[in-house]
Amino acid sequence: MPELPEVETVVRTVAPRVVGRRIRAVQAASRFVAPRPLEGAVGQAIRAVERSAKHILFVLDAGLLCIHLGMTGKLLVNAPPGPHTRVVFELAGCRLVYDDPRQFGRIEYVRELPERIRRLGPDAHRISLEEFRARLAARRSRIKPLLLDQRFLGGLGNIYTDEALFRARIHPLAPASRLGRARVERLHRAIVEVLGEAIEKGGSSISDYVDAEGRAGFFQTEHRVYGRAGEPCTACGTAIRRIEVAQRGTHYCPRCQRP
């Protein structure tokens, strides 16, 4: 699933092409992706394109288009429709095509921000150290499941949680409330840094992800633990281990990230 860096990259590549343009028509071919009519967006101009955690928000004259890419969604500028095209937006001088083979993504036209987005936690790339420390101290769960909880912190997913925990030298099953001051500071710094580096490199293209121009990211070449089970740790040479945490494949170094 595209995480914060991938969604941010899509926002940055699509915004210059569509902001200021008016939506002339919309065709939706999937009730799974578009469970409610999108015609309310027709005739409106796109005033801004923003990101909220893993959601893309098109700010219109009145209301919003809320887009979640799901597992395999792609939002493409001026791409030809194909067999997996689910929604097409015809703009003045431009076309937006939403492709999604598995149809787990969602596009909605709403008058105001949905409650499920308002309930999201602070943005993982923007949260201050002070707020991060306070939120951790109030929680008793293990650190990896907590970081994956979008109500606790918005935007983190499996890839960047594993990468940040490795950089901070924290075991994925460590109790959040027991992390000392130094480890909390290391973790906050690691989250911000790994997300920033991934954004600079266009995100991680593990399977389907591409930006709005159809270009793959290349931060996957910088992964230190994610997807590297059995390979040597880049820091100590110990074999990277893979376990299941919160029903997610979790990668860590058993030497660098001791319990």
N, C-alpha and C positions, 0 to 999 in steps of 0.2 A: 504494500500500500504506500502511495506517495506520502512522505512525511513533510515536516515543516520546510526543509530546504528545497524539496521538489516543488511544493506548492508556491513558495515564494518565488522560485525561478519562473514558474508559469505566469504568475502575476506580473513579474518584471518584463517578461517577453511579450505578453499579450497587451498590457496597458498602453504602450505607445502606439499600437496599431488600432485601438478601438475607442479610446477616450475621446469624447466629442462627437462621435458618430451616432446616428440615430438607427434604431432597430426598425427595419421595414417589414420583416416577416419572420415567422418562426414555424418550423415543421418538427414535430415530435413523433417518433416512431416506436417509442417504448413506454408502456405504462409503469414499468419498474423504475426507469430513470426519471421520467416525468409523470409522477402520479396525479398531479393536478395541472389544469390548463396553464399554459405559458403566454397566452395571447394578451394578457394584461400588460406585458412588456412592450408590445408592438406600438410604435409611434413615439416611444420615449428615447431620449438621448442618454448615452452612458457618460456619467459625470466623473466617475472614478472607478478604479479597480483596486480592491484591497484584499488583504489576507487576514483571517481570524483563525488562529491555530491551523488546522488542515483544510479550512473552508475558503473558497474564493467568493468574494462579494462584488457584484457589479452594482454600483450605486447609480440609480436611475433618477429621472426627474421626480418620480413618485414611486417609492418602493425599491426593492432590491431583487436581483437575481442571485440566489444562493446556490453555489455549485460545490459538490463534494465529489472527488474523483474516484472514490471507492478503491477497489483493488487494481483495476485495469483501465481506468478512464484517461482519455487524452483530450485536451482542449486545443484545437489546431486552427491557425489562421490561414485562410484561403486554401485549405486542403480539399481535394476532391472527395465527395461522399463515397463511402465504401460499404462493404457488407456488414460492418459493425457500427456504422453511423446510427446514432440514436436521436440526436437533435441537431438541427441546422438553424443558425441565426443568420439571416440576410441583413447586413448593415449597409449603410450608404457607402458604397465603394469598397466593401470588404465582406468576407464571409467567415463565420465561426462555425467549426464543425466539432461536435462532441462524439468521439468514438469510444465504445466500451464493450469489449467482447463478452465480459461476464455480467454486465448490467448491475453491478453493485453500487455504482455511483448514483448521484441524485442531483437534479436541477429543479429548483422551485422559484416561482415568482411570488413574493410576499410584500405586504405593505410595510412591515416592520421586522426587525431582527427576531428570528424565532427564539423561543425560550431555551431550546437545547443548545443554541450557540451562546446565549447570554449566561448560561450556567457553566461555561467552560472556565477553567482556571486561567491564571495569568499566562501571558505568552512566554514560552520557554526561552526565546532569544532576547527578551526584553526585561525579564523579571530582575529586580534588584537583589543584591545579596541579603539585605535586611529582610525583605519579604520572604525570600526563599528559606532563610534560616527559621523564621517564625512559623512558616507553614510546615516545615519538616518536624519541628519540635512538638507540634500538636498531633502528630500521626504515629501510630504504633505498628503499622504494617511494614513488610519487607521493602527495601528500597526499590528494587526493580519493578514490582507490580505498582508501587506508588507512582513512580515516574511515568508509567504507561497510562495511568488514570488521567483522562483529559479534564476531569473536574479539579484535579490537583494542579496540573500544569498543562497548558495547551500546546499541542504541536509535536511533542516527542512521540516517537514510535520505537519499534524494536531495534532498528539499525543504530540510531543515534543514542539510545539509552545504553546499549552495549558498549559503544565506542566511548561515551562519556564516563561510564563507570570504570572502564579500563584506564583511561587517562588519570582518573582520580584515585586509582588503586583501591577501589571499594568492591567487595564481593557483592554480587547481585542479590543475595539473600540476607544481607546485613540489615538489622532493624533500623528504620529511619530515625527514630527518636533517640537512638544511642550513638549516633555519629557525633564525634567531637567537633569542636569549632574548626580545627584545621582541616578535617576531612570535609566538612560542609563547604568551606571556602574553596577547597580543591574541586569539589563536585560542581559547584556553581560556575567556577571558572572553566571547567572542562565542558560543561553543557554549552555555554555561550561560545566558546572557542570552536568546538567541533561543528556546531550549527553554522557559525560564520564561515568557516573554511569550506563546508559543504555547499553553501550558497555561492561562494566565489567560484566553485568548480561545477556549478550547474546541477548539483544534486547527485544522487547515486542511481544509475540505471542498472538495476538488478535483472529486470525482466522487460516490462512493457513501457516504463516511463520514458517520455521525451518532453521537451519544452514546447511552447506554442508554435515554434518554428520547425518542429519535428527533429530537433537535435538531442542526442543523448547526453546525459551528464557523465562526468568521469571521476567523481569522488570515490567510487567503488575501488579504484586503484589505490586509495589511501587508507582503506579499512585496516585496522590493526588486529581486530578480533572477529568482527562479524563475518560469518561465512568462511572462517579459516580453521574450523575444527581439525585437529591433528597436525596442523602446521606449527612451526616454531614461533614462539612469542617474539615480537620485534624488539623487546626490551631485555629478556633474559634467556630466550631459547627454549623454554619449557613448551611442551605441546599445548596448544589451545584446546580447551575442553568445551563440549556442548552439553547442556542440560535443559530440562523443561522447567520454566518458571512462568506461572500464570498462563499455562497452555501455550507458551511461546518458546520457540527455540532460542536459547540464551548462550552466548559465547563469552568466555572469560579465560584469564590466565590463572591457574591454581596457585602459582607462586607469587605473582605480582598482586593478586587480589585475594589475599587470605581472609577466611571468615572472621 
